[in-house]
């Protein structure tokens, strides 16, 4: 969540942030929060005055008038405390609406069409035949079954079969082998999360809430990424400055309704309700978060380069950047079957936004308490990388295996079934 004290001191900064993010409908929230806080501060002052008078009661003889006054003050105090509770609840609801401040460096724009390409790496493959997309390849080589998954589970699900299953497992091991050398701690996190921490991570905003699967009976949500439960690992704790950086490498199944993508990417497995992902997550000192952001991006590029997939790095603009993000980069890999680049990786610095929301703090060597910065980056969105491998490594009568994965597999090509 945002720093409320900073909002009260610098409301114009937050209004400008909403304008840059193209979230004009949220502009009134800034003034609403300021007014709610002023009202609450006024009630808190009254509460303190009444409590003081109640505490002074013992210094007087308990005559009938004083007793009557005491009872009345206690009733007024209860009413004030209830109003303060309601105001606090309103403030929490309003503050959930406001996204993180973005960096001055973030390109200004209204949609993904205005994201800025920073660099383009690798040559797109040339085919002397018409390249097929992953749906055709999945059928020809019996790797992906969408029709039976629709029968059993509904739309936007799929069965992964045969060599594709072994390829997924190889990809996971390959990425872990790279990143464990960088001192990441391997983690298999839970895929259920309490509402308190999901809100704290900034993942239940108005735009996100409809994407979430909620189990009403258990009051739990299914996560949309390992990031969502990796971040709260240290919630409500105070870490020592010397503990940081801490880097987690999480692998989990992820769940998203994709409610906002009706009619979009309905073909194939690019946009589905359930998928597996390997995620990097860093806890760092504020002064080191920019360097950590570039480090995580470099690791993403190392992974894609090792797989020899043509890609480009994109600086996400102000109108497309994530709700929690201060700065965001995406990696988009070339898909021959679609003849376009598609996002496979995201890399975000959320500064202290998520740490503040989950009440994670650090104690400096001088004793000062403050918030660390949290960052997240995709190591591997497996379904999308499988698409990229199938489409880029297709040959006329077989599918080649990326050289770096051959050591993890009992085959070096996939043949038609």
ABEGO torsion letter per residue (X at the ends): XBBAAAAAABAAAAAAAAAAAGBAAAAAAAAAAAAAAAAAAAAAAAAAAAAAAAAAAAABBBBAAAAAAAAAAAAAAAAAAAAAAAAAAAAAAAAAABBBBBBAABBBBABAAABBBABBBEBBBBBABBBBBAAAAAAAAGABBAAAAAAAAEBGBBBBBEAAAAAAAAAAAAAAAAAAAAGBBBBBBBABBBAAAAAAAGAABAAAAAABBBBAAAGBBBBABAAAAAAAAABGBBBBAAAOBBBBBBBBBBBBAGAAABGBGABEAABBABBBBBBBBBBBBAAAAAAAAAAAAAAAAAAAAAAGBBBBBBBBBAAABBAABABBBBBBBBBAAAGBBBBABBBBBAEAAAAAAAGBBBBBAAGBBBBBBBBBBBABBAAAAAAAAAAAABBAABBBBBAAAAAABABABBBBX
